[in-house]
Amino acid sequence: MPRPQAHVFVCGQQRPEGHPRGSCGAVGASVVAQTFSEEIAKRGLFQQFAVTPTGCLGPCHLGANVLVYPGGHLYKTVKAEDVNRIIDEHLLGGTPVSELLAPEAEW
């Protein structure tokens, strides 16, 4: 596989129910990761963009969190329905989706 143009990391951290920090896994991160993988494959972009489920990215209360490199853009409260927009506007268009970005104080 050639080096990807961008790498998408989707937090999949699981914590026990009631944990004070919460977790991305509890708010649908696995569906977000699956949707990214499916959309990238469906569009034939798997050689341009990599998707990797990962552990905790930090601001658990903002999950599901998605981190995109290069650039280190952290998306917060990502749902499956946000995935196409992130692919279209950020990965393909080069412009991060500003209203989904985590606040600078958090990242």
Beta strands, then each sheet from edge to edge (+ up, - down):
strand 1: 6-11
strand 2: 49-54
strand 3: 66-69
strand 4: 73-75
sheet 1: 2+ 1+ 3- 4+
end
